Amino acid sequence: MANLIQQAPMGGMAPVSHGTVSLSEAPAVPITWVAPYRGNAAAVSDALNAEAGVGLPDPNTVVTAGQVRAVWFGPGQALILGAGVTPKGAAHADQSDAWAWFVLEGAGAKDVLARLTPVDLRDAVFPVGGASRTLLFHMTTTLMRVSKDRYEILVFRSMAATAVHDLETAMRRVAARG
């Protein structure tokens, strides 16, 4: 009988650094998808606040409390990172094994992402605390801006190797231009 071996989504492909930018894997935490039933958004937000310390985020934002985040995930949806939640009045599903979660940081991180995503990354348009469901090259992604030079990226776990390849290629090109 074969034994299963637990492996991180990036499977040893990180950390990677080129120039002033580094790519690493975020620590494994519970990830829960939440979608309030029609008319229940306020009650679900209150329940999430009581259970995890974060309510439902406004569109294109991240709400943070300690190590827990609520990330806008599309109309009427959120991902709760860092806490397994089961709010009444909402559809919810454990997504912990479905996602690869990357940290891209450094002075050139915005330049790296500008090569891969159509999101307007200017500070006035995508500020710290911003979130976007978008593309990373050809992959669906959730992009979060955590600080001035730190972005966090969620891609489907099955696309982790492709995301690392695309990000590392962009990192090399940004580093090469000096």
PyMOL commands that set and color helices and strands:
alter all, ss='L'
color gray80, all
select helices_A, chain A and resi 41-52+109-114+157-176
alter helices_A, ss='H'
color red, helices_A
select strands_A, chain A and resi 16-18+21-25+31-36+62-65+68-72+78-81+90-94+99-106+131-136+139-147+150-156
alter strands_A, ss='S'
color yellow, strands_A
deselect
rebuild
show_as cartoon
